[in-house]
Amino acid sequence: MSKPTFIAGLALVVGVVALVMPAVLMITSFTGGRSEVAGGCTETVEANAATRETFSTSQLANAQTVIAVGQGMNVPARGVLIALAAAHQESRFQNYANDGLGRDLEPEQAGVERSLSLPHDAVGSDHGSLGIFQQQWPWWGSIPDLMDPAASSRKFFMRLMSVRGWQEMSVTAAAQAVQRSAYPDAYADDEAIAASLMGRADLTSGSVEEASWTSGSEGGPCVEPATFSGRVVSPLPASARFTDQRNFGGSGQLWSRGHTGTDLSTACGTPVVAANDGVVSIETDQAWAGKWLVKVGVGEGRLHTWYAHMQSVSVVQGQRVRAGQKIGAVGSLGNSTGCHLHFEVHPQGGSIYEDDEDPSKWLEDHLSGDVAQVVNEAATGTEPLPDHLIASFNVLGHSHTKPGGNKPSWANSRQRMRWAVQLLDRYGVGVVGFQELEPPQRNAFLAFARDRYSVFSPHGETSNSIAWHRGRWAFVSGSSFTIPYFNGQKRHMPMVRLRDVLTGLDSIFLNVHNPADTKRFPAQARFRREAVRREVAIVRSLDARYSVLIFITGDFNERHDLYCAMTAGGRLSAAAGGSDSSTCRPPKYEGIDWIFGTNAAWRAHGVLKRGIAGKVTDHPLVLAQVATPMATGGDR
């Protein structure tokens, strides 16, 4: 199981990152983003006699994406109109990166300039805002998501549909309820262009690929150059258990500026295969890459994939290879600090500084359906669905901070829950397992978040509860099971079955709090062991009965011993990483708050301790990013 990295801006829970640097990286500007070319392919949109605007191909494509994503989510036409008006006002449908030079950034927004390494149409500096909706990072999501017009559109629609009564609001009021702009009336004059764009689109189609414009230009519709559509596989086999460090565009001691690929860390000697069909070229004068820099190209000016640091190669110059064919073996030659494959993607066959694209994102978008790691298959023609976030959050019980409690210097529980809700909103948490959510805190949570979150607390025991965002999840059923708490006292733990409103697929979520050793209750280890035994048993029972993903969150009050007990047998894996093979190898994570799952495609894991989180509780907010599976049938 690959160890995941987490969303930019949060603490990273990863192993040692292998670093690589091309021989020369003293450059003055990035060229990986899209740029507007004067006199290029444009179209004019006329809303009324007074409103005419000329848009580039990429602007129209971004507007088209907004419409198609809304259709795919079954958003009513008025909701799509609101989204178009918002995107037009915020960016004129330009995908904005942020150079980080604005003097209005919060401490959590340090690093927003990494967006420059992703495809973009324009560069801004405003409040850490990114993408076509100018959504602020990190509170709206990860940098790659906010720079992806489809992913950012989904975020807008999910937030819109959680606004109570949005259908009856004016366009500007509904857009403001989502965006919370400093200029609340700004969206009113964007409605005409939005309506015109909707009229130009084929609103009967059901996907991004099918949606099309009715051209208004004399020379016919603008046409973008064709993109590579051949078979693509991972350059390392799934059996290699590699870690994608996702460090494209990063900075480090071994490169001067802008890491031009991603590092796939695994054991030296692991086979490396061609990611695509093509012809091999080998360069032997690139010292940063080791003895050989191998490239597999489709043709001049077309896709080339690069492979560096290999300890051996098994192909020759000019050889034609197929996707999946072995070309070498992982090594650590050149500018490298450990065994890994440095992998680059150049869609137009450019040099090291030209048209380099985030390889991790490119693989996710292009992997063919027969590759084991694929969650969303490009071969189906289905737009990938947005990942979802699960959280475990011990919110420090009301009794600790009330008058006479043992933490008198902390804010009262109502204020702490206000901050907790702000955190969940910032990171777009879909499901959260709460521990120590005492009744006043549950009441406060609902007071601040009732319009978007629901809560399940079994048998009136609120301390261990599960909450979910109704914009993404619908309640199916709830239940509970018991574990021994302090001195073996029986305690009910919640279990809910929720349905993903985007896929129609169900998942089961459990949340627990196992007893700790305290001054009042010492020597609780045997009760913790029994609690873990029951928790594993209930997950295995559910897993055998239902064909759904199962997740368990909680304050387990155990570290590495817990990991080995939970993952024994291979059914459960941890979002924090580690190995669930025959030999138990826990991750380097040192916390006691964990998230586990069955068959989960973990994207990322993060631990938030500082800032607002440090004011809410003496525990971290633990987050896990999970890939959304495709709807392939199964239990209902």
BAKEMAR-679313 format. One record per residue (C-alpha): residue in one letter; x, y, z. Coordinates in steps of 0.2 Angstrom, whole numbers, plus 5000, padded with zeros to 4 digits. Layout:
ATOM  r    xx    yy    zz
ATOM  A     X     Y     Z
...
REM end
This chain:
ATOM  r    xx    yy    zz
ATOM  M  5000  5000  5000
ATOM  S  5007  5017  4995
ATOM  K  5009  5029  5009
ATOM  P  4999  5045  5004
ATOM  T  5004  5063  5005
ATOM  F  4992  5076  5011
ATOM  I  4984  5092  5005
ATOM  A  4996  5107  5003
ATOM  G  4996  5117  5019
ATOM  L  4994  5103  5032
ATOM  A  5007  5093  5041
ATOM  L  5014  5079  5030
ATOM  V  5014  5062  5036
ATOM  V  5026  5054  5024
ATOM  G  5042  5045  5023
ATOM  V  5059  5052  5018
ATOM  V  5056  5060  5001
ATOM  A  5068  5056  4987
ATOM  L  5075  5072  4979
ATOM  V  5081  5075  4961
ATOM  M  5088  5090  4952
ATOM  P  5091  5092  4933
ATOM  A  5108  5098  4929
ATOM  V  5103  5116  4926
ATOM  L  5088  5124  4934
ATOM  M  5093  5142  4934
ATOM  I  5077  5149  4925
ATOM  T  5068  5165  4927
ATOM  S  5050  5160  4923
ATOM  F  5039  5145  4922
ATOM  T  5032  5140  4905
ATOM  G  5021  5125  4911
ATOM  G  5005  5136  4912
ATOM  R  4994  5140  4898
ATOM  S  4996  5157  4890
ATOM  E  4985  5168  4879
ATOM  V  4992  5171  4862
ATOM  A  4987  5187  4853
ATOM  G  4977  5185  4837
ATOM  G  4974  5167  4842
ATOM  C  4958  5157  4842
ATOM  T  4944  5167  4850
ATOM  E  4925  5168  4849
ATOM  T  4913  5183  4853
ATOM  V  4898  5180  4864
ATOM  E  4884  5193  4863
ATOM  A  4871  5193  4877
ATOM  N  4862  5209  4872
ATOM  A  4865  5224  4862
ATOM  A  4875  5232  4876
ATOM  T  4885  5216  4881
ATOM  R  4897  5208  4870
ATOM  E  4913  5199  4875
ATOM  T  4927  5190  4866
ATOM  F  4933  5174  4874
ATOM  S  4948  5163  4871
ATOM  T  4946  5144  4867
ATOM  S  4952  5140  4885
ATOM  Q  4940  5152  4893
ATOM  L  4925  5144  4883
ATOM  A  4932  5127  4888
ATOM  N  4931  5132  4906
ATOM  A  4914  5139  4904
ATOM  Q  4909  5123  4895
ATOM  T  4916  5113  4910
ATOM  V  4905  5122  4922
ATOM  I  4890  5118  4913
ATOM  A  4894  5100  4910
ATOM  V  4899  5097  4928
ATOM  G  4883  5104  4934
ATOM  Q  4873  5093  4922
ATOM  G  4883  5078  4928
ATOM  M  4878  5082  4946
ATOM  N  4859  5085  4941
ATOM  V  4860  5103  4946
ATOM  P  4845  5112  4940
ATOM  A  4848  5125  4926
ATOM  R  4846  5139  4938
ATOM  G  4861  5133  4948
ATOM  V  4872  5131  4932
ATOM  L  4867  5149  4928
ATOM  I  4872  5155  4946
ATOM  A  4889  5146  4944
ATOM  L  4893  5153  4927
ATOM  A  4889  5171  4933
ATOM  A  4900  5168  4948
ATOM  A  4915  5161  4937
ATOM  H  4913  5176  4925
ATOM  Q  4913  5189  4939
ATOM  E  4928  5181  4948
ATOM  S  4939  5176  4933
ATOM  R  4931  5179  4916
ATOM  F  4933  5160  4915
ATOM  Q  4952  5161  4916
ATOM  N  4960  5148  4927
ATOM  Y  4971  5159  4939
ATOM  A  4987  5153  4948
ATOM  N  4993  5164  4962
ATOM  D  5011  5170  4964
ATOM  G  5010  5172  4983
ATOM  L  5016  5190  4982
ATOM  G  5000  5197  4990
ATOM  R  5002  5205  5007
ATOM  D  4985  5198  5012
ATOM  L  4990  5179  5015
ATOM  E  4986  5170  5031
ATOM  P  5000  5159  5038
ATOM  E  4991  5143  5032
ATOM  Q  4992  5150  5014
ATOM  A  5011  5150  5013
ATOM  G  5016  5140  4998
ATOM  V  5001  5145  4987
ATOM  E  5014  5150  4973
ATOM  R  5015  5131  4970
ATOM  S  5000  5134  4959
ATOM  L  5011  5142  4946
ATOM  S  5018  5124  4941
ATOM  L  5000  5119  4936
ATOM  P  4992  5123  4920
ATOM  H  4984  5141  4921
ATOM  D  4978  5155  4910
ATOM  A  4983  5170  4921
ATOM  V  4992  5174  4937
ATOM  G  4985  5184  4952
ATOM  S  4989  5188  4970
ATOM  D  4973  5190  4979
ATOM  H  4970  5182  4996
ATOM  G  4977  5165  4991
ATOM  S  4963  5163  4978
ATOM  L  4965  5151  4964
ATOM  G  4956  5144  4949
ATOM  I  4941  5150  4939
ATOM  F  4930  5153  4955
ATOM  Q  4944  5161  4964
ATOM  Q  4942  5149  4979
ATOM  Q  4954  5152  4993
ATOM  W  4967  5139  4997
ATOM  P  4968  5129  5008
ATOM  W  4950  5132  5015
ATOM  W  4941  5127  4998
ATOM  G  4953  5112  4995
ATOM  S  4970  5107  4988
ATOM  I  4979  5117  4976
ATOM  P  4977  5104  4962
ATOM  D  4958  5103  4965
ATOM  L  4956  5122  4965
ATOM  M  4967  5123  4949
ATOM  D  4956  5110  4940
ATOM  P  4940  5118  4933
ATOM  A  4930  5102  4934
ATOM  A  4935  5099  4953
ATOM  S  4932  5118  4958
ATOM  S  4915  5118  4949
ATOM  R  4910  5103  4959
ATOM  K  4915  5112  4975
ATOM  F  4905  5127  4970
ATOM  F  4889  5116  4966
ATOM  M  4891  5106  4982
ATOM  R  4892  5122  4992
ATOM  L  4877  5130  4982
ATOM  M  4866  5115  4985
ATOM  S  4869  5116  5004
ATOM  V  4862  5134  5005
ATOM  R  4845  5133  5011
ATOM  G  4832  5141  4999
ATOM  W  4845  5145  4985
ATOM  Q  4832  5141  4972
ATOM  E  4822  5156  4977
ATOM  M  4836  5168  4978
ATOM  S  4842  5180  4965
ATOM  V  4857  5175  4955
ATOM  T  4868  5188  4964
ATOM  A  4862  5183  4982
ATOM  A  4864  5164  4978
ATOM  A  4882  5167  4971
ATOM  Q  4886  5178  4986
ATOM  A  4880  5164  4998
ATOM  V  4893  5152  4991
ATOM  Q  4907  5164  4987
ATOM  R  4906  5176  5002
ATOM  S  4914  5190  4991
ATOM  A  4919  5206  4998
ATOM  Y  4908  5214  4985
ATOM  P  4891  5205  4988
ATOM  D  4882  5214  4973
ATOM  A  4896  5211  4960
ATOM  Y  4887  5196  4952
ATOM  A  4871  5205  4946
ATOM  D  4879  5211  4930
ATOM  D  4886  5194  4925
ATOM  E  4869  5185  4923
ATOM  A  4866  5190  4905
ATOM  I  4883  5183  4899
ATOM  A  4880  5167  4909
ATOM  A  4862  5165  4901
ATOM  S  4870  5168  4884
ATOM  L  4883  5155  4887
ATOM  M  4870  5142  4893
ATOM  G  4860  5145  4877
ATOM  R  4875  5141  4866
ATOM  A  4878  5125  4875
ATOM  D  4870  5108  4871
ATOM  L  4861  5106  4887
ATOM  T  4854  5089  4882
ATOM  S  4871  5080  4884
ATOM  G  4876  5072  4900
ATOM  S  4895  5073  4901
ATOM  V  4910  5085  4899
ATOM  E  4915  5075  4883
ATOM  E  4897  5076  4875
ATOM  A  4894  5094  4879
ATOM  S  4897  5106  4864
ATOM  W  4895  5124  4859
ATOM  T  4885  5131  4844
ATOM  S  4898  5141  4836
ATOM  G  4895  5160  4833
ATOM  S  4911  5163  4823
ATOM  E  4911  5164  4804
ATOM  G  4925  5152  4802
ATOM  G  4918  5139  4813
ATOM  P  4921  5134  4831
ATOM  C  4939  5135  4838
ATOM  V  4948  5118  4839
ATOM  E  4961  5114  4852
ATOM  P  4976  5103  4846
ATOM  A  4972  5084  4849
ATOM  T  4978  5077  4865
ATOM  F  4986  5060  4868
ATOM  S  4972  5047  4869
ATOM  G  4983  5031  4868
ATOM  R  4985  5017  4881
ATOM  V  4993  5023  4897
ATOM  V  4999  5013  4912
ATOM  S  5009  5016  4928
ATOM  P  5028  5017  4925
ATOM  L  5029  5006  4940
ATOM  P  5019  4990  4943
ATOM  A  5006  4990  4957
ATOM  S  5015  4976  4965
ATOM  A  5030  4987  4968
ATOM  R  5020  4996  4983
ATOM  F  5028  5012  4978
ATOM  T  5025  5029  4985
ATOM  D  5021  5044  4973
ATOM  Q  5029  5059  4982
ATOM  R  5018  5071  4972
ATOM  N  5032  5084  4972
ATOM  F  5030  5091  4955
ATOM  G  5034  5110  4956
ATOM  G  5042  5108  4973
ATOM  S  5058  5116  4979
ATOM  G  5072  5108  4988
ATOM  Q  5091  5108  4991
ATOM  L  5095  5097  4976
ATOM  W  5086  5108  4963
ATOM  S  5087  5127  4961
ATOM  R  5068  5130  4957
ATOM  G  5053  5120  4952
ATOM  H  5055  5101  4952
ATOM  T  5050  5096  4935
ATOM  G  5043  5078  4938
ATOM  T  5037  5067  4952
ATOM  D  5047  5054  4962
ATOM  L  5040  5037  4963
ATOM  S  5049  5029  4978
ATOM  T  5052  5010  4979
ATOM  A  5066  4998  4981
ATOM  C  5080  4998  4969
ATOM  G  5079  4985  4955
ATOM  T  5060  4987  4954
ATOM  P  5055  4985  4935
ATOM  V  5051  5001  4926
ATOM  V  5039  5000  4911
ATOM  A  5035  5012  4897
ATOM  A  5020  5022  4902
ATOM  N  5014  5024  4884
ATOM  D  5017  5017  4867
ATOM  G  5032  5026  4858
ATOM  V  5050  5026  4852
ATOM  V  5064  5026  4864
ATOM  S  5078  5040  4864
ATOM  I  5092  5039  4877
ATOM  E  5102  5053  4883
ATOM  T  5119  5050  4892
ATOM  D  5124  5068  4895
ATOM  Q  5111  5072  4908
ATOM  A  5121  5070  4924
ATOM  W  5106  5074  4935
ATOM  A  5097  5059  4928
ATOM  G  5112  5047  4931
ATOM  K  5120  5037  4917
ATOM  W  5104  5037  4906
ATOM  L  5089  5048  4904
ATOM  V  5076  5037  4894
ATOM  K  5062  5046  4884
ATOM  V  5048  5037  4876
ATOM  G  5040  5048  4863
ATOM  V  5025  5047  4852
ATOM  G  5032  5059  4839
ATOM  E  5039  5076  4836
ATOM  G  5029  5090  4845
ATOM  R  5019  5076  4854
ATOM  L  5019  5067  4870
ATOM  H  5036  5061  4878
ATOM  T  5038  5053  4895
ATOM  W  5054  5053  4904
ATOM  Y  5063  5041  4916
ATOM  A  5078  5045  4927
ATOM  H  5090  5038  4940
ATOM  M  5088  5020  4933
ATOM  Q  5102  5008  4938
ATOM  S  5100  4999  4922
ATOM  V  5091  5000  4905
ATOM  S  5084  4986  4894
ATOM  V  5080  4996  4878
ATOM  V  5091  5004  4865
ATOM  Q  5090  5020  4855
ATOM  G  5076  5020  4842
ATOM  Q  5067  5005  4849
ATOM  R  5048  5005  4848
ATOM  V  5040  5000  4864
ATOM  R  5022  4996  4870
ATOM  A  5014  5003  4886
ATOM  G  5019  4991  4900
ATOM  Q  5035  4985  4892
ATOM  K  5050  4984  4903
ATOM  I  5063  4998  4899
ATOM  G  5074  4997  4915
ATOM  A  5075  4996  4933
ATOM  V  5074  5008  4948
ATOM  G  5090  5015  4954
ATOM  S  5098  5030  4963
ATOM  L  5110  5037  4951
ATOM  G  5113  5055  4948
ATOM  N  5106  5069  4959
ATOM  S  5097  5057  4970
ATOM  T  5096  5053  4989
ATOM  G  5087  5036  4988
ATOM  C  5080  5023  4977
ATOM  H  5066  5030  4966
ATOM  L  5060  5033  4948
ATOM  H  5060  5051  4943
ATOM  F  5045  5052  4930
ATOM  E  5041  5067  4919
ATOM  V  5028  5071  4906
ATOM  H  5029  5083  4892
ATOM  P  5013  5083  4881
ATOM  Q  5021  5093  4867
ATOM  G  5038  5085  4868
ATOM  G  5047  5100  4875
ATOM  S  5063  5102  4884
ATOM  I  5065  5101  4903
ATOM  Y  5058  5118  4905
ATOM  E  5045  5117  4892
ATOM  D  5027  5110  4893
ATOM  D  5031  5099  4908
ATOM  E  5015  5094  4916
ATOM  D  5011  5087  4934
ATOM  P  5014  5068  4931
ATOM  S  5003  5062  4945
ATOM  K  4988  5072  4939
ATOM  W  4992  5066  4921
ATOM  L  4993  5048  4926
ATOM  E  4976  5050  4936
ATOM  D  4968  5057  4920
ATOM  H  4975  5045  4907
ATOM  L  4978  5028  4916
ATOM  S  4970  5014  4906
ATOM  G  4957  5003  4913
ATOM  D  4968  4987  4915
ATOM  V  4980  4995  4928
ATOM  A  4977  4990  4946
ATOM  Q  4979  5007  4954
ATOM  V  4965  5015  4943
ATOM  V  4951  5022  4953
ATOM  N  4943  5032  4939
ATOM  E  4945  5025  4922
ATOM  A  4949  5037  4908
ATOM  A  4944  5023  4896
ATOM  T  4926  5024  4901
ATOM  G  4925  5042  4896
ATOM  T  4918  5047  4913
ATOM  E  4923  5063  4921
ATOM  P  4933  5058  4937
ATOM  L  4923  5061  4953
ATOM  P  4930  5072  4967
ATOM  D  4939  5064  4982
ATOM  H  4930  5066  4998
ATOM  L  4937  5069  5016
ATOM  I  4935  5060  5032
ATOM  A  4940  5067  5049
ATOM  S  4943  5061  5066
ATOM  F  4941  5074  5079
ATOM  N  4942  5073  5098
ATOM  V  4935  5090  5102
ATOM  L  4939  5090  5121
ATOM  G  4923  5088  5131
ATOM  H  4913  5103  5138
ATOM  S  4917  5096  5156
ATOM  H  4936  5100  5154
ATOM  T  4933  5119  5151
ATOM  K  4918  5123  5160
ATOM  P  4919  5133  5177
ATOM  G  4928  5121  5189
ATOM  G  4935  5110  5174
ATOM  N  4954  5105  5173
ATOM  K  4957  5117  5158
ATOM  P  4951  5134  5164
ATOM  S  4962  5144  5152
ATOM  W  4954  5137  5137
ATOM  A  4939  5145  5128
ATOM  N  4922  5139  5133
ATOM  S  4915  5124  5123
ATOM  R  4903  5134  5112
ATOM  Q  4916  5145  5106
ATOM  R  4927  5130  5103
ATOM  M  4914  5122  5093
ATOM  R  4912  5137  5082
ATOM  W  4930  5136  5078
ATOM  A  4928  5117  5075
ATOM  V  4914  5121  5062
ATOM  Q  4925  5133  5053
ATOM  L  4939  5120  5051
ATOM  L  4926  5107  5044
ATOM  D  4920  5121  5032
ATOM  R  4938  5126  5027
ATOM  Y  4943  5109  5022
ATOM  G  4927  5103  5015
ATOM  V  4925  5088  5027
ATOM  G  4912  5076  5021
ATOM  V  4911  5064  5036
ATOM  V  4918  5067  5054
ATOM  G  4919  5055  5069
ATOM  F  4918  5066  5085
ATOM  Q  4924  5060  5102
ATOM  E  4921  5069  5118
ATOM  L  4906  5078  5110
ATOM  E  4896  5082  5126
ATOM  P  4878  5088  5125
ATOM  P  4882  5106  5125
ATOM  Q  4895  5104  5111
ATOM  R  4883  5094  5101
ATOM  N  4870  5108  5103
ATOM  A  4882  5121  5098
ATOM  F  4888  5111  5083
ATOM  L  4870  5110  5077
ATOM  A  4867  5128  5080
ATOM  F  4882  5133  5069
ATOM  A  4880  5120  5056
ATOM  R  4862  5113  5056
ATOM  D  4860  5120  5038
ATOM  R  4873  5108  5031
ATOM  Y  4877  5094  5043
ATOM  S  4867  5081  5052
ATOM  V  4873  5071  5067
ATOM  F  4870  5053  5073
ATOM  S  4872  5049  5092
ATOM  P  4867  5032  5097
ATOM  H  4856  5030  5113
ATOM  G  4858  5048  5117
ATOM  E  4876  5046  5121
ATOM  T  4883  5061  5111
ATOM  S  4901  5059  5116
ATOM  N  4904  5048  5102
ATOM  S  4895  5054  5087
ATOM  I  4896  5054  5068
ATOM  A  4892  5070  5057
ATOM  W  4890  5071  5038
ATOM  H  4888  5085  5026
ATOM  R  4872  5083  5017
ATOM  G  4879  5091  5001
ATOM  R  4888  5075  4998
ATOM  W  4881  5061  5009
ATOM  A  4863  5055  5013
ATOM  F  4858  5045  5028
ATOM  V  4853  5027  5025
ATOM  S  4853  5019  5042
ATOM  G  4861  5020  5059
ATOM  S  4865  5008  5073
ATOM  S  4878  5005  5087
ATOM  F  4889  4992  5095
ATOM  T  4897  4991  5112
ATOM  I  4915  4991  5118
ATOM  P  4922  4991  5136
ATOM  Y  4927  5009  5142
ATOM  F  4935  5014  5158
ATOM  N  4936  4998  5170
ATOM  G  4926  4989  5157
ATOM  Q  4910  5000  5158
ATOM  K  4900  4997  5143
ATOM  R  4899  5011  5130
ATOM  H  4889  5013  5114
ATOM  M  4899  5018  5098
ATOM  P  4890  5024  5083
ATOM  M  4889  5016  5066
ATOM  V  4880  5024  5051
ATOM  R  4877  5019  5033
ATOM  L  4878  5034  5021
ATOM  R  4875  5036  5002
ATOM  D  4886  5047  4992
ATOM  V  4874  5058  4982
ATOM  L  4887  5059  4968
ATOM  T  4888  5041  4964
ATOM  G  4874  5033  4973
ATOM  L  4886  5021  4982
ATOM  D  4885  5017  5000
ATOM  S  4899  5017  5013
ATOM  I  4898  5012  5032
ATOM  F  4906  5023  5045
ATOM  L  4911  5018  5063
ATOM  N  4918  5030  5076
ATOM  V  4926  5024  5093
ATOM  H  4934  5030  5108
ATOM  N  4945  5017  5118
ATOM  P  4950  5020  5136
ATOM  A  4966  5028  5141
ATOM  D  4977  5025  5156
ATOM  T  4974  5040  5168
ATOM  K  4977  5044  5186
ATOM  R  4959  5040  5190
ATOM  F  4959  5025  5179
ATOM  P  4976  5017  5178
ATOM  A  4980  5000  5169
ATOM  Q  4967  5000  5156
ATOM  A  4977  4990  5143
ATOM  R  4966  4975  5144
ATOM  F  4950  4984  5141
ATOM  R  4958  4993  5126
ATOM  R  4963  4976  5119
ATOM  E  4946  4970  5120
ATOM  A  4939  4985  5113
ATOM  V  4950  4983  5098
ATOM  R  4946  4965  5096
ATOM  R  4927  4970  5095
ATOM  E  4931  4984  5083
ATOM  V  4940  4973  5071
ATOM  A  4927  4959  5073
ATOM  I  4912  4971  5068
ATOM  V  4922  4978  5053
ATOM  R  4925  4960  5047
ATOM  S  4907  4955  5050
ATOM  L  4901  4970  5040
ATOM  D  4914  4967  5026
ATOM  A  4908  4949  5024
ATOM  R  4890  4954  5023
ATOM  Y  4890  4970  5013
ATOM  S  4899  4975  4997
ATOM  V  4903  4993  5003
ATOM  L  4918  5002  5009
ATOM  I  4919  5003  5028
ATOM  F  4929  5016  5037
ATOM  I  4932  5017  5056
ATOM  T  4938  5034  5064
ATOM  G  4943  5037  5083
ATOM  D  4954  5041  5097
ATOM  F  4961  5024  5100
ATOM  N  4973  5029  5114
ATOM  E  4986  5017  5105
ATOM  R  5000  5020  5093
ATOM  H  5010  5007  5083
ATOM  D  5003  4991  5093
ATOM  L  4986  4997  5087
ATOM  Y  4991  4998  5069
ATOM  C  4997  4980  5069
ATOM  A  4981  4974  5078
ATOM  M  4969  4983  5066
ATOM  T  4978  4978  5050
ATOM  A  4981  4960  5054
ATOM  G  4973  4949  5041
ATOM  G  4974  4963  5027
ATOM  R  4956  4969  5027
ATOM  L  4959  4986  5035
ATOM  S  4972  4998  5030
ATOM  A  4977  5015  5038
ATOM  A  4976  5032  5030
ATOM  A  4993  5036  5038
ATOM  G  5001  5023  5027
ATOM  G  5012  5008  5033
ATOM  S  5013  4990  5027
ATOM  D  4999  4978  5029
ATOM  S  5009  4963  5021
ATOM  S  5014  4948  5031
ATOM  T  5026  4958  5042
ATOM  C  5018  4972  5051
ATOM  R  5027  4989  5047
ATOM  P  5018  5003  5055
ATOM  P  5019  5021  5048
ATOM  K  5030  5034  5055
ATOM  Y  5014  5042  5062
ATOM  E  5015  5045  5081
ATOM  G  4997  5049  5085
ATOM  I  4983  5040  5094
ATOM  D  4969  5047  5083
ATOM  W  4967  5036  5068
ATOM  I  4957  5033  5052
ATOM  F  4956  5015  5044
ATOM  G  4946  5008  5030
ATOM  T  4943  4993  5020
ATOM  N  4948  4993  5001
ATOM  A  4950  5012  5002
ATOM  A  4961  5021  4989
ATOM  W  4969  5033  5001
ATOM  R  4975  5049  4992
ATOM  A  4982  5058  5007
ATOM  H  4983  5059  5026
ATOM  G  4985  5075  5037
ATOM  V  4986  5080  5055
ATOM  L  4981  5098  5059
ATOM  K  4987  5104  5077
ATOM  R  4991  5122  5075
ATOM  G  4981  5138  5072
ATOM  I  4962  5136  5075
ATOM  A  4964  5118  5078
ATOM  G  4975  5121  5093
ATOM  K  4962  5132  5101
ATOM  V  4948  5119  5099
ATOM  T  4956  5104  5108
ATOM  D  4972  5096  5114
ATOM  H  4970  5083  5100
ATOM  P  4973  5086  5082
ATOM  L  4961  5086  5068
ATOM  V  4965  5071  5058
ATOM  L  4960  5071  5040
ATOM  A  4960  5057  5026
ATOM  Q  4957  5061  5008
ATOM  V  4949  5046  4999
ATOM  A  4947  5042  4981
ATOM  T  4929  5041  4975
ATOM  P  4925  5024  4967
ATOM  M  4915  5022  4952
ATOM  A  4897  5015  4953
ATOM  T  4899  4997  4948
ATOM  G  4885  4989  4956
ATOM  G  4886  4979  4973
ATOM  D  4876  4979  4988
ATOM  R  4862  4992  4991
REM end
